[in-house]
Amino acid sequence: MNTASRAANANQDEGGSRMRLSARNQLKAKVKTVTHGAVNSEVVLELPGGALIVSIISRASAEALGLQPGGDAYAVVKASNVMIAVD
């Protein structure tokens, strides 16, 4: 099984049920843009209030997820620290 196939199937267990995540910050959004590079893709998601979240993921993952502008997606944030800075 190639990398894209593994990524596409990673969200289902052997019984076909959807994966559940422990991350509490799961933000439903619309895909605004997907810009593919040679190795990575920049994905811009738009939240219901208009805020944008930008993520860099592997191109193989973007393709396996079938990300297209206008499609639904989730931004899943799992971090033990959030840094704040001012200048």
N, C-alpha and C positions, 0 to 999 in steps of 0.2 A: 504494500500500500504506500503510495507516495505521500509527501508532506501535506499537500493540499487536501487529499482525501482524509488523512488523519485529522486535520484541522476541521474539516467539514463535519466529521462524525464525532468530534470531541464533546459536543454538547448533548449527546444522547448516550444512555447506558445500553447494555445488551438487550434490555427489554423495550427499548425505543422511547423511554420516558425522558422528559426534558431535565437538564441539569439544574440543580438548585445551588445557589452560591451563598457563601457566608458573608460576603461583602454587603454591608448595609446601604452603601451609597450606590444605588442602581437608578440611573436617571434615564427615563425614556425620552428619546429624541428622534428627530428626522435627520437623515443624512443630507447635508447641504452640498458638499463637494467631496470627491475622491480624486486625489492627484497621485498617479502612479509614477514611481521612479524605477530604476533598474532593480533595486532590492527592497526598498520600503515604499509605503504609500502613506500620504498625509490624508487623514480623514477629518472633516469638519462636521460636527454635529450641532444642530440647533435645538435648544431646549424650548419648551412651550412659551416661556416668557421672552424669547428672542436672544438669550445669552448663547454664546458659542463655546464649544469645547473642541479643542484640536488634539488629535492623537496621531502618533507615528507608529504604524504597525507594519509587519512584514507584508510585502506584496502578495505572497502566497496566502496569508491569512485573509487579506482583503478580498482576494479573488474567491477563496473558499467560502467566505461568508456571503458572497454575492452582493457586496455593498454597492448601491447605486443611488445617485441623488434622488431625493423624494422618498426613499425607503425608510422603514422603521429600524431603529437600532437602540442599543443601550450603552451608555457610558457607565462603566463599572469602576468605581474608585476604591481601592483598598490600600491604605497607607497607615503606618503607625505614627507618622509625623506629618504635620502640615507646617511649612515654613512661611512666615510673613516677613516682608521687608518694606522699608520706606527709604526715600532718599531726600 
